[in-house]
Amino acid sequence: MRKFFYFILFAAVVISCAKLDKTYIDGGWFDEDPPKVLGASPADKATNVKSKKISIVFDEFIKVENPNENVIVSPPQIEPAEIKAAGKKIVVELKDTLKENTTYTVDFSDAITDNNENNPMGNYTYSFSTGNSIDTLEVSGYVLDAETLEPIQGILVGLYEAEEEETTVSDDSSSVEDSLTTLLDSIDVVPFDSTFLKKPFLRVARTDGNGHFVVKGVKEGRYKVYALKDQDNNFMLTPKSGEMMAFYEEVVSPWVFDDFRQDTTMLDSLRIKSIDRVQYRHFMPDNVMLMAFSEAQTDRAYLKAERKDAEKFTLFYSYGDTLMPEIKGLNFDAENAFLIEKNEKQDTITYWLLDTALVNQDTLAIEMTFRMTDTLGVLQMQTETLEILAKTPYEKRLKEKAKAFEAWEKQQAKKKKRGEPYDSIMPPDPLKFEIQLPQQMSPDKNVTLAFNTPLELLDSAKIHLYIQRDSTWFNADWELRQKPNTDIRTFEIMAEWQPECEYSLEIDSAAFVDIYGFVSDKTKKGLKVKSLNDFGTFEVTMPGMEGKNVIVQLIENGEKLYKEVFTNTGNAKFFYLQEKKYFMRAIVDSNNNGVWDTGNFAEMLQPEQVYYYPKEINCRAKWNLTETWNVTAKPRNEQKPSSLVKTKAKKKQQRTGRNLKRAQDMGIELPARFKK
């Protein structure tokens, strides 16, 4: 009986506890406070510092996310600083010798969080000076890929001092307008300076996922600004290394003024508590736009030889040359032995073997004389001896042919046994080629003929194109040409394709014969051109682009080129557009060669300018759409539509707001100490 009484008492206690406020059973309120700095040694913003070891103490256990990537020390350290988080302390140990009268900054960005809840501290920079004063000015802006306007994450941005020049420095009583005038007056065009090739940056920063950078701890003066994808970690440009780089065209003079901004305080994710006008120190310049590029590598060298197919071998070079290499056969006669096919850049050259005896030869020994770039950057004649091996040996190819013949014989034997027509002699393989038709045939497209091997004979009299009108077929006019900017094996059939008409392309047998004697079979292909009602038209006017050579491109998602128009009138018109969404970009083709060109540092030549239309273009059938596009209306870091941007910025850590949710679930007011 006594045991039963105790059981009832225990059950009553449990039930009463369950009815109490959840505060007593769920562990209490969450820690949402970010870490706070309690002190540092040497103290933050200390002067006349001699120690290379820095200790920063926090009010709770902390951690630093990827310090090698997220923390940047300026001036740049040739021997990387050692950065460790242990308990409630971060220890930074500099390995390089301290420079005299220099401000040092350790920019942690947003890498510091508390150890348990990952509450972010926010952007934090520690600084000290080896001299009597701290430099506090800043230079900020963006680094974009010059060709695609992609923000470049993790690229270094550095400063060099420019030559001194007398400037008028405004006093505290000057207005913002006067200060801006002073700044503009002090800007110069940057001449070529080899400092970027000889010395590490004076001060340095690294871009975030938006391509944004802030160089901190800058003293008054005049500076040149560069960006560098530093592959060898020496904080300066290494010539001919292929390092991506950028240079700003103007000398900048950093300064600061008192400004105001609006700060919004939220009650929760939907309700605004207040919008306050807050004074802050506005550092200038804050809009330095660096367009990064890799220089064209014009040094020429031999890379490799390749013979994937027995009928040909290909030589690869790092750069093209107008002078073709001389080939001497060491185990065969190279005179009249090849049909040569080269790409547009002439850095890839294919030699088709005209003699079947050479095709069957597994090893071709050649002596190749060509021009390559020496250490002084001058093209010099060079001779190489090569042995070029067929990927598939002749013996293996014979076995494969024998196997195919055996399979054919068995097939013919079965036909004979069944009393069906059969062949006693195996016919040669026909010359294979591909007729390429656009999926959505529009009047401005053409039919492509692509061959695997070069042609010896092309009999255009055996090619017929017919058009159907009122159920009757008529001959249609057409023209055959080698397709521009392709190999010698690709041709185009051009015609005035009539909308809503059906065509029949009929090719007789033996219309094509390749250099090995293979003959094409008879073939027929039908096609229909779509109605004009299936297409839309788009016209764009670009104020300020009149008189400039501009390539205007319509692109699809993934930045696949759909159509392009060349114009120098500031106006471009696109016809026969399928009903879909497009994006648009424009390239200012300064040298009028029809392609985008990269920059050149030695000549202080910027890459050709690229602009993106910031909105989608929704094209519909039977619509004539017109737009006016001021290409400079938005800064280039804001132009590229977000759906095209491949570089996704790391999502900043934020306070979770779990206490607010907990209070809402409990139906109580959030305690005041958590409303900060």
C-alpha positions as CSV (number, residue, x, y, z in Angstrom):
1,M,0.0,0.0,0.0
2,R,2.8,2.4,0.9
3,K,4.5,1.6,-2.5
4,F,1.3,2.4,-4.3
5,F,1.1,5.8,-2.4
6,Y,4.6,6.7,-3.5
7,F,3.8,5.8,-7.1
8,I,0.8,8.1,-7.1
9,L,2.8,10.9,-5.6
10,F,5.6,10.5,-8.2
11,A,3.1,10.5,-11.0
12,A,1.5,13.7,-9.7
13,V,4.9,15.4,-9.6
14,V,5.7,14.4,-13.2
15,I,2.3,15.7,-14.4
16,S,2.7,19.0,-12.5
17,C,6.2,19.5,-14.0
18,A,4.9,18.9,-17.5
19,K,2.4,21.8,-16.9
20,L,5.1,24.2,-15.9
21,D,6.5,26.9,-18.3
22,K,8.7,25.3,-21.0
23,T,11.5,27.5,-19.7
24,Y,12.2,24.9,-17.0
25,I,12.5,21.9,-19.3
26,D,14.0,23.0,-22.6
27,G,17.4,24.3,-21.5
28,G,16.6,28.0,-21.4
29,W,17.3,30.9,-23.8
30,F,19.8,30.5,-26.6
31,D,23.1,32.4,-26.8
32,E,22.7,34.7,-29.8
33,D,25.3,37.3,-28.8
34,P,28.3,37.6,-31.1
35,P,31.8,37.3,-29.6
36,K,33.2,40.6,-28.2
37,V,36.9,41.6,-28.1
38,L,38.0,42.2,-24.4
39,G,41.5,43.3,-25.3
40,A,44.6,42.7,-27.3
41,S,48.3,42.8,-26.9
42,P,49.6,45.0,-28.4
43,A,46.4,47.0,-28.1
44,D,44.3,47.6,-31.2
45,K,45.5,50.7,-32.9
46,A,48.7,50.8,-30.8
47,T,51.7,52.8,-32.1
48,N,55.5,52.2,-31.9
49,V,54.9,48.5,-31.9
50,K,58.0,46.2,-32.0
51,S,56.4,42.8,-31.3
52,K,55.5,40.4,-34.2
53,K,53.2,38.4,-32.0
54,I,49.6,39.6,-31.5
55,S,47.1,38.2,-29.0
56,I,43.4,39.1,-29.2
57,V,41.2,38.0,-26.3
58,F,37.4,37.5,-26.5
59,D,34.6,37.1,-24.0
60,E,33.8,33.5,-25.1
61,F,35.3,30.5,-27.0
62,I,35.8,31.4,-30.6
63,K,36.9,29.9,-33.9
64,V,38.3,31.3,-37.2
65,E,37.0,29.8,-40.4
66,N,39.7,29.0,-43.0
67,P,42.2,31.7,-41.8
68,N,44.6,31.1,-44.8
69,E,41.7,32.1,-47.1
70,N,39.7,34.5,-45.2
71,V,42.3,36.5,-43.2
72,I,44.5,39.0,-45.0
73,V,47.5,40.7,-43.5
74,S,48.7,44.0,-44.9
75,P,51.4,44.9,-45.9
76,P,51.5,41.5,-47.7
77,Q,53.6,38.9,-45.9
78,I,56.1,37.0,-48.2
79,E,56.3,34.3,-45.5
80,P,52.6,33.7,-44.4
81,A,51.6,34.8,-40.9
82,E,50.7,32.0,-38.5
83,I,47.1,32.5,-37.3
84,K,45.7,30.2,-34.6
85,A,42.4,30.2,-32.5
86,A,42.7,28.6,-29.1
87,G,39.9,28.9,-26.5
88,K,39.0,32.5,-26.1
89,K,42.1,33.8,-27.9
90,I,43.4,34.4,-31.4
91,V,47.2,34.5,-31.8
92,V,48.7,36.0,-34.9
93,E,52.5,35.6,-35.4
94,L,54.1,37.6,-38.2
95,K,57.1,36.0,-39.8
96,D,58.4,38.8,-42.0
97,T,60.5,41.6,-40.6
98,L,58.4,44.6,-39.4
99,K,58.7,47.7,-41.6
100,E,59.4,51.1,-40.0
101,N,56.7,53.7,-39.7
102,T,54.1,51.4,-41.2
103,T,50.5,50.6,-40.3
104,Y,49.7,46.9,-40.2
105,T,46.2,45.5,-40.5
106,V,44.9,42.0,-39.9
107,D,41.6,41.8,-41.7
108,F,39.5,38.9,-40.4
109,S,36.5,39.8,-42.6
110,D,33.6,37.8,-41.1
111,A,35.6,34.7,-40.3
112,I,35.2,34.9,-36.5
113,T,32.3,33.1,-34.9
114,D,31.7,31.8,-31.4
115,N,32.5,28.1,-30.9
116,N,29.1,26.8,-29.8
117,E,26.3,28.6,-31.7
118,N,28.4,30.0,-34.7
119,N,27.2,33.5,-34.0
120,P,29.2,35.7,-36.4
121,M,31.2,38.6,-35.0
122,G,30.9,40.6,-38.3
123,N,33.7,42.2,-40.1
124,Y,36.6,42.8,-37.8
125,T,40.0,44.3,-38.5
126,Y,42.8,44.7,-36.0
127,S,45.6,47.3,-36.7
128,F,48.8,48.6,-35.2
129,S,51.6,50.9,-36.3
130,T,55.4,50.6,-36.0
131,G,55.5,54.4,-36.1
132,N,53.9,57.3,-34.2
133,S,50.6,57.3,-36.0
134,I,47.9,54.9,-37.5
135,D,46.9,55.2,-41.1
136,T,43.1,54.8,-41.4
137,L,42.1,55.6,-45.0
138,E,40.6,53.0,-47.3
139,V,40.3,52.3,-51.1
140,S,37.5,50.0,-52.2
141,G,35.7,48.8,-55.3
142,Y,35.2,45.6,-57.4
143,V,37.1,43.2,-59.6
144,L,35.3,41.6,-62.5
145,D,36.3,39.3,-65.3
146,A,36.7,41.6,-68.2
147,E,35.1,39.2,-70.7
148,T,32.2,37.9,-68.8
149,L,31.7,40.5,-66.0
150,E,31.8,37.6,-63.5
151,P,32.8,38.8,-60.0
152,I,36.2,37.3,-59.2
153,Q,36.4,35.9,-55.7
154,G,39.8,35.6,-53.8
155,I,41.9,37.8,-56.2
156,L,44.4,40.1,-54.6
157,V,44.0,43.9,-54.9
158,G,47.1,45.9,-54.1
159,L,48.4,49.5,-54.0
160,Y,51.7,51.1,-55.1
161,E,52.7,54.6,-54.4
162,A,52.5,56.9,-57.4
163,E,55.0,59.7,-57.9
164,E,54.3,62.7,-55.7
165,E,52.5,65.7,-57.1
166,E,51.3,68.8,-55.4
167,T,47.6,68.7,-54.6
168,T,45.3,70.9,-52.6
169,V,44.0,69.1,-49.5
170,S,40.6,70.4,-48.3
171,D,40.2,71.4,-44.7
172,D,37.3,70.5,-42.4
173,S,35.2,73.4,-43.5
174,S,35.2,72.4,-47.2
175,S,31.9,71.0,-48.5
176,V,31.5,67.5,-50.0
177,E,31.3,69.1,-53.5
178,D,34.6,70.9,-53.0
179,S,36.2,67.7,-51.8
180,L,34.9,65.8,-54.8
181,T,36.3,68.5,-57.1
182,T,39.7,68.2,-55.4
183,L,39.6,64.4,-55.9
184,L,38.8,64.7,-59.6
185,D,41.5,67.3,-60.1
186,S,44.1,65.0,-58.5
187,I,43.3,62.0,-60.7
188,D,45.9,61.2,-63.4
189,V,46.1,58.6,-66.1
190,V,48.5,55.8,-65.1
191,P,51.6,55.5,-67.3
192,F,53.3,52.1,-67.6
193,D,55.3,51.4,-64.5
194,S,57.5,48.2,-64.0
195,T,57.0,48.4,-60.2
196,F,54.2,45.8,-60.6
197,L,56.9,43.4,-62.1
198,K,59.6,44.1,-59.5
199,K,58.2,44.8,-56.0
200,P,55.4,43.3,-53.8
201,F,52.3,45.3,-53.2
202,L,52.5,48.1,-50.6
203,R,49.1,47.3,-49.2
204,V,46.8,44.4,-50.1
205,A,43.2,43.1,-49.8
206,R,41.3,40.1,-51.2
207,T,37.9,40.2,-52.9
208,D,34.8,38.5,-51.5
209,G,32.2,36.5,-53.4
210,N,30.8,39.6,-55.0
211,G,34.2,40.7,-56.2
212,H,34.3,43.5,-53.6
213,F,37.5,44.6,-51.9
214,V,38.5,47.1,-49.2
215,V,42.2,48.0,-48.9
216,K,42.6,49.3,-45.3
217,G,45.2,51.1,-43.3
218,V,46.1,53.5,-46.2
219,K,47.9,56.8,-45.6
220,E,47.3,60.0,-47.5
221,G,49.0,60.0,-50.9
222,R,48.6,59.0,-54.5
223,Y,48.3,55.4,-55.5
224,K,48.1,53.0,-58.4
225,V,45.7,50.1,-58.0
226,Y,46.2,46.6,-59.4
227,A,44.6,43.2,-59.1
228,L,46.4,39.9,-59.3
229,K,45.6,36.2,-59.3
230,D,48.9,35.5,-57.6
231,Q,49.9,31.9,-58.6
232,D,53.4,32.0,-57.1
233,N,52.6,34.0,-53.9
234,N,55.1,36.7,-54.5
235,F,52.6,39.6,-54.5
236,M,53.7,40.9,-57.9
237,L,53.1,40.1,-61.5
238,T,55.3,37.4,-63.0
239,P,55.7,38.1,-66.7
240,K,54.4,35.4,-69.2
241,S,53.0,33.4,-66.3
242,G,49.4,33.6,-67.4
243,E,48.4,35.2,-64.1
244,M,45.1,37.0,-64.3
245,M,45.6,40.7,-63.5
246,A,44.0,44.1,-63.8
247,F,45.1,47.7,-63.6
248,Y,43.2,50.9,-62.9
249,E,43.6,53.6,-65.4
250,E,43.8,56.5,-62.9
251,V,45.9,57.4,-59.9
252,V,43.7,57.6,-56.8
253,S,44.1,59.9,-53.8
254,P,42.1,58.4,-50.8
255,W,40.2,60.7,-48.5
256,V,37.3,60.6,-46.0
257,F,34.3,62.8,-45.1
258,D,31.4,62.7,-42.8
259,D,28.3,61.2,-44.4
260,F,24.8,59.9,-43.5
261,R,23.1,56.6,-44.3
262,Q,19.7,55.1,-43.3
263,D,19.9,52.2,-40.9
264,T,16.8,50.0,-40.6
265,T,16.0,48.2,-37.4
266,M,13.6,45.2,-37.7
267,L,11.2,44.0,-35.0
268,D,11.1,40.7,-36.8
269,S,11.6,39.4,-40.4
270,L,8.6,41.3,-41.6
271,R,8.1,44.4,-39.3
272,I,10.2,47.5,-39.3
273,K,10.9,49.0,-35.9
274,S,12.6,52.2,-37.0
275,I,14.6,53.8,-39.8
276,D,17.4,56.0,-38.5
277,R,19.7,58.5,-40.1
278,V,23.1,57.6,-39.0
279,Q,26.3,59.5,-39.4
280,Y,29.4,57.6,-40.5
281,R,32.9,58.1,-42.0
282,H,32.7,57.7,-45.8
283,F,36.0,56.6,-47.3
284,M,36.8,57.4,-50.9
285,P,37.3,56.2,-53.5
286,D,34.7,53.5,-53.0
287,N,34.0,52.6,-56.7
288,V,37.3,51.5,-58.2
289,M,36.3,49.1,-61.0
290,L,39.0,46.7,-62.0
291,M,38.5,44.6,-65.2
292,A,40.7,41.5,-64.9
293,F,42.2,39.6,-67.8
294,S,44.9,37.2,-68.8
295,E,47.2,38.3,-71.4
296,A,47.4,36.4,-74.7
297,Q,50.3,34.0,-74.5
298,T,52.2,34.8,-77.7
299,D,55.3,32.8,-77.0
300,R,55.5,29.9,-79.4
301,A,56.7,26.4,-78.5
302,Y,56.0,22.9,-79.7
303,L,53.6,21.0,-77.4
304,K,52.9,17.5,-78.7
305,A,52.1,15.2,-81.7
306,E,49.1,13.1,-81.9
307,R,48.0,10.2,-84.2
308,K,44.6,9.0,-83.0
309,D,43.6,7.9,-86.5
310,A,46.0,6.1,-88.8
311,E,45.2,8.4,-91.7
312,K,46.5,11.6,-90.1
313,F,48.7,13.1,-87.4
314,T,48.4,16.5,-85.7
315,L,51.0,18.8,-84.4
316,F,50.1,21.2,-81.5
317,Y,51.9,24.5,-80.7
318,S,51.3,27.0,-77.9
319,Y,50.8,29.8,-80.5
320,G,50.3,30.1,-84.2
321,D,52.8,31.2,-86.9
322,T,52.4,32.5,-90.4
323,L,55.4,30.3,-91.4
324,M,54.5,26.7,-91.6
325,P,56.8,24.1,-90.2
326,E,59.0,22.1,-92.6
327,I,58.5,18.3,-92.4
328,K,61.2,15.9,-93.5
329,G,60.5,12.2,-93.5
330,L,63.2,10.1,-91.9
331,N,61.7,6.7,-92.7
332,F,59.5,7.8,-95.7
333,D,59.5,10.3,-98.5
334,A,57.6,13.4,-97.2
335,E,57.4,15.1,-100.6
336,N,53.8,15.3,-101.7
337,A,52.9,12.9,-98.9
338,F,50.4,15.2,-97.1
339,L,47.2,17.2,-97.4
340,I,47.6,19.9,-94.8
341,E,44.7,21.2,-92.7
342,K,45.2,24.0,-90.2
343,N,42.9,25.8,-87.8
344,E,42.2,29.5,-87.9
345,K,44.9,30.4,-85.3
346,Q,47.4,28.1,-87.0
347,D,48.5,26.6,-83.7
348,T,47.1,23.2,-84.6
349,I,48.2,21.6,-87.9
350,T,46.9,18.3,-89.2
351,Y,48.7,16.2,-91.9
352,W,46.5,13.8,-93.8
353,L,48.5,10.9,-95.3
354,L,47.8,10.6,-99.0
355,D,49.6,7.3,-99.5
356,T,47.8,4.2,-98.0
357,A,51.3,2.6,-97.5
358,L,52.0,5.4,-95.0
359,V,48.6,5.0,-93.4
360,N,49.5,1.3,-92.8
361,Q,52.9,2.3,-91.3
362,D,52.7,2.3,-87.5
363,T,55.7,4.6,-86.9
364,L,56.4,7.8,-88.8
365,A,59.8,9.3,-88.0
366,I,60.1,13.0,-89.0
367,E,62.4,15.9,-88.6
368,M,60.4,19.1,-87.9
369,T,61.9,22.6,-88.4
370,F,59.8,25.4,-87.0
371,R,60.0,28.7,-85.3
372,M,59.8,29.0,-81.5
373,T,60.3,31.9,-79.1
374,D,63.7,32.1,-77.3
375,T,64.4,33.6,-73.9
376,L,64.5,37.1,-75.3
377,G,61.0,36.7,-76.9
378,V,62.3,36.4,-80.4
379,L,61.2,33.7,-82.9
380,Q,64.1,31.5,-83.8
381,M,64.3,28.4,-86.0
382,Q,64.3,25.1,-84.1
383,T,64.6,21.5,-85.2
384,E,63.0,18.5,-83.5
385,T,63.1,14.8,-84.3
386,L,59.9,13.0,-83.6
387,E,58.6,9.4,-83.8
388,I,54.8,9.5,-84.3
389,L,53.0,6.3,-83.4
390,A,49.6,5.2,-84.6
391,K,47.2,4.8,-81.6
392,T,45.9,1.6,-83.2
393,P,48.6,-0.6,-84.7
394,Y,48.2,-1.9,-88.3
395,E,48.0,-5.5,-87.1
396,K,45.1,-4.8,-84.9
397,R,43.3,-2.9,-87.6
398,L,43.8,-5.9,-89.9
399,K,42.2,-8.2,-87.3
400,E,39.3,-5.8,-86.9
401,K,38.8,-5.8,-90.7
402,A,39.0,-9.6,-90.8
403,K,36.4,-9.9,-88.0
404,A,34.1,-7.5,-89.9
405,F,34.5,-9.6,-93.1
406,E,33.8,-12.8,-91.2
407,A,30.6,-11.3,-89.8
408,W,29.6,-10.2,-93.3
409,E,30.3,-13.7,-94.8
410,K,28.0,-15.3,-92.1
411,Q,25.3,-12.9,-92.9
412,Q,25.5,-13.6,-96.7
413,A,25.6,-17.4,-96.0
414,K,22.3,-17.1,-94.0
415,K,20.7,-15.2,-96.9
416,K,21.9,-17.8,-99.4
417,K,20.5,-20.6,-97.2
418,R,17.1,-18.9,-97.0
419,G,17.1,-18.3,-100.8
420,E,17.4,-14.6,-100.5
421,P,19.5,-12.3,-102.7
422,Y,23.1,-12.2,-101.4
423,D,26.5,-10.8,-102.4
424,S,29.6,-12.8,-103.2
425,I,31.9,-9.8,-103.0
426,M,32.0,-7.6,-99.9
427,P,31.2,-4.0,-101.1
428,P,33.5,-1.2,-99.9
429,D,32.3,1.0,-97.1
430,P,30.6,4.2,-98.4
431,L,32.0,7.6,-97.7
432,K,30.1,8.8,-94.6
433,F,29.1,12.3,-94.0
434,E,26.5,14.2,-91.9
435,I,23.8,16.5,-93.1
436,Q,23.2,19.0,-90.3
437,L,19.9,20.8,-90.2
438,P,18.9,23.4,-87.6
439,Q,16.3,22.0,-85.2
440,Q,14.1,25.0,-85.8
441,M,14.8,25.9,-89.5
442,S,14.5,29.6,-90.0
443,P,15.0,31.6,-93.3
444,D,18.5,32.8,-92.1
445,K,19.9,29.4,-91.4
446,N,21.7,27.0,-93.8
447,V,22.3,23.3,-94.3
448,T,25.8,22.0,-93.3
449,L,27.6,19.0,-94.9
450,A,30.3,17.6,-92.5
451,F,32.8,15.0,-93.7
452,N,35.2,12.9,-91.7
453,T,37.9,13.0,-94.3
454,P,39.0,15.6,-96.9
455,L,37.4,15.3,-100.3
456,E,39.2,14.6,-103.6
457,L,36.0,15.2,-105.7
458,L,32.9,17.2,-105.1
459,D,30.4,17.0,-108.0
460,S,27.9,19.8,-107.5
461,A,25.9,18.6,-110.5
462,K,24.8,15.6,-108.4
463,I,23.4,17.8,-105.7
464,H,19.7,18.8,-106.1
465,L,17.5,21.1,-104.0
466,Y,13.8,21.1,-104.7
467,I,11.0,23.4,-103.3
468,Q,7.4,22.4,-103.2
469,R,4.7,24.9,-104.3
470,D,1.1,23.9,-104.8
471,S,1.9,20.2,-104.4
472,T,4.5,20.5,-107.3
473,W,8.2,20.3,-106.8
474,F,10.5,22.9,-108.5
475,N,14.2,23.3,-108.7
476,A,15.5,25.8,-106.1
477,D,18.5,28.0,-106.5
478,W,21.3,27.2,-104.1
479,E,25.1,27.7,-103.6
480,L,27.7,25.5,-102.0
481,R,30.7,26.9,-100.2
482,Q,33.2,25.9,-97.5
483,K,31.9,27.0,-94.2
484,P,33.8,30.1,-92.9
485,N,36.2,29.6,-89.9
486,T,36.0,25.8,-90.0
487,D,38.1,22.9,-91.2
488,I,38.4,22.0,-94.9
489,R,35.9,19.2,-94.5
490,T,32.8,21.3,-93.7
491,F,30.5,22.9,-96.3
492,E,27.4,24.9,-96.4
493,I,24.4,24.8,-98.8
494,M,23.0,28.3,-98.9
495,A,19.6,29.2,-100.4
496,E,16.8,31.8,-100.1
497,W,14.8,29.7,-97.8
498,Q,11.1,30.6,-98.1
499,P,8.9,30.6,-95.0
500,E,6.3,27.8,-94.7
501,C,7.8,25.9,-97.7
502,E,9.0,22.3,-97.8
503,Y,12.4,21.4,-99.4
504,S,14.0,18.2,-100.5
505,L,17.7,17.9,-100.6
506,E,18.7,14.9,-102.9
507,I,22.3,13.9,-103.4
508,D,23.2,11.3,-106.1
509,S,25.6,8.5,-105.4
510,A,29.3,9.3,-106.1
511,A,28.6,13.0,-105.5
512,F,31.6,13.0,-103.1
513,V,34.8,11.0,-103.2
514,D,37.4,11.4,-100.5
515,I,41.2,11.3,-100.8
516,Y,41.2,7.6,-100.1
517,G,38.7,6.7,-102.8
518,F,35.7,6.2,-100.7
519,V,32.5,7.1,-102.5
520,S,29.3,8.5,-101.1
521,D,25.9,6.8,-101.4
522,K,22.7,8.3,-102.6
523,T,20.9,10.2,-99.9
524,K,17.7,12.3,-99.5
525,K,16.7,14.7,-96.7
526,G,13.6,16.7,-96.3
527,L,13.2,20.0,-94.4
528,K,10.5,22.6,-93.8
529,V,11.1,26.3,-93.1
530,K,8.9,27.7,-90.3
531,S,6.3,30.4,-90.7
532,L,7.2,34.0,-90.1
533,N,4.4,33.9,-87.5
534,D,6.6,31.6,-85.5
535,F,9.3,34.2,-85.0
536,G,9.7,37.5,-83.3
537,T,12.0,40.5,-84.0
538,F,14.0,42.5,-81.5
539,E,15.7,45.9,-82.1
540,V,17.9,47.7,-79.6
541,T,19.1,51.3,-79.7
542,M,22.3,52.2,-77.7
543,P,22.8,55.9,-77.1
544,G,26.4,56.9,-77.1
545,M,27.5,53.9,-79.2
546,E,27.1,55.7,-82.5
547,G,30.4,55.6,-84.5
548,K,31.8,52.7,-82.5
549,N,32.2,49.1,-83.7
550,V,30.0,47.1,-81.5
551,I,29.2,43.3,-81.4
552,V,25.7,42.9,-80.0
553,Q,25.0,39.4,-78.9
554,L,21.8,37.6,-77.8
555,I,22.7,34.7,-75.4
556,E,20.7,32.0,-73.7
557,N,21.0,30.7,-70.2
558,G,24.4,29.3,-69.6
559,E,25.7,32.2,-71.8
560,K,25.4,30.1,-75.0
561,L,25.6,32.5,-78.0
562,Y,22.4,32.5,-80.0
563,K,22.9,35.3,-82.5
564,E,25.1,38.3,-82.9
565,V,24.9,41.5,-85.0
566,F,27.8,43.9,-85.9
567,T,26.9,47.6,-85.9
568,N,28.6,51.0,-85.9
569,T,25.3,53.0,-85.8
570,G,24.3,52.3,-82.2
571,N,21.4,50.3,-83.5
572,A,21.1,46.5,-83.8
573,K,18.2,44.4,-85.1
574,F,17.6,40.7,-84.7
575,F,15.3,38.7,-87.0
576,Y,13.8,35.3,-86.8
577,L,13.9,34.9,-83.1
578,Q,12.3,31.8,-81.5
579,E,9.8,32.4,-78.7
580,K,11.9,32.2,-75.6
581,K,13.9,34.3,-73.0
582,Y,17.2,35.8,-74.1
583,F,19.9,37.9,-72.5
584,M,22.0,40.5,-74.2
585,R,25.6,41.8,-74.1
586,A,27.6,44.2,-76.1
587,I,31.4,44.2,-77.0
588,V,33.0,47.4,-78.1
589,D,35.2,45.9,-80.8
590,S,38.0,48.6,-80.8
591,N,40.1,46.9,-83.5
592,N,37.1,45.8,-85.6
593,N,38.3,42.2,-85.8
594,G,34.9,40.7,-84.9
595,V,36.0,39.1,-81.6
596,W,36.6,40.2,-78.0
597,D,40.3,40.9,-77.3
598,T,42.2,40.8,-74.1
599,G,44.4,43.5,-72.6
600,N,48.2,44.1,-72.6
601,F,49.9,45.4,-69.5
602,A,53.2,46.5,-71.2
603,E,51.2,48.7,-73.6
604,M,48.7,49.7,-70.8
605,L,46.0,48.5,-73.1
606,Q,42.7,47.6,-71.3
607,P,40.7,44.6,-72.6
608,E,37.8,45.5,-74.9
609,Q,34.8,46.7,-73.0
610,V,31.9,44.4,-72.4
611,Y,28.4,45.4,-71.1
612,Y,25.4,43.3,-70.1
613,Y,21.8,44.3,-70.5
614,P,20.6,43.9,-66.9
615,K,17.1,42.4,-67.7
616,E,15.8,39.4,-69.5
617,I,14.4,39.8,-73.0
618,N,11.1,37.9,-73.5
619,C,10.7,37.4,-77.2
620,R,7.3,36.2,-78.5
621,A,6.1,35.1,-81.9
622,K,4.8,37.8,-84.2
623,W,6.1,40.5,-81.8
624,N,8.4,43.4,-82.8
625,L,10.1,44.3,-79.6
626,T,12.2,47.5,-79.2
627,E,14.4,48.6,-76.4
628,T,16.7,51.5,-75.6
629,W,19.8,50.5,-73.7
630,N,22.2,53.0,-72.1
631,V,25.2,50.6,-71.6
632,T,26.8,52.8,-68.9
633,A,23.6,53.6,-66.9
634,K,24.5,51.0,-64.3
635,P,28.0,50.2,-62.9
636,R,29.3,47.1,-64.5
637,N,29.2,45.1,-61.3
638,E,25.4,45.6,-61.2
639,Q,24.8,44.8,-64.9
640,K,25.0,41.0,-65.3
641,P,21.6,39.4,-64.5
642,S,21.8,37.2,-61.4
643,S,20.6,34.1,-63.2
644,L,23.8,34.3,-65.4
645,V,26.2,34.9,-62.6
646,K,28.2,31.7,-61.9
647,T,30.2,33.0,-58.9
648,K,27.8,32.7,-56.0
649,A,28.8,34.7,-52.9
650,K,29.2,32.9,-49.7
651,K,26.1,33.5,-47.6
652,K,27.0,35.6,-44.6
653,Q,26.4,34.0,-41.3
654,Q,23.6,35.8,-39.3
655,R,22.1,35.6,-35.9
656,T,19.6,32.8,-36.0
657,G,16.7,34.5,-34.2
658,R,15.8,31.4,-32.3
659,N,15.0,33.3,-29.1
660,L,12.3,35.3,-30.9
661,K,10.8,32.1,-32.3
662,R,11.0,30.5,-28.8
663,A,9.2,33.5,-27.3
664,Q,6.5,33.4,-30.0
665,D,6.0,29.6,-29.4
666,M,5.6,30.3,-25.7
667,G,3.3,33.2,-26.3
668,I,5.4,35.6,-24.2
669,E,7.3,38.9,-24.9
670,L,10.9,38.5,-25.8
671,P,13.1,39.5,-22.9
672,A,14.7,43.0,-23.3
673,R,18.2,41.6,-23.2
674,F,17.6,39.7,-26.5
675,K,16.2,42.7,-28.4
676,K,19.6,44.3,-29.0
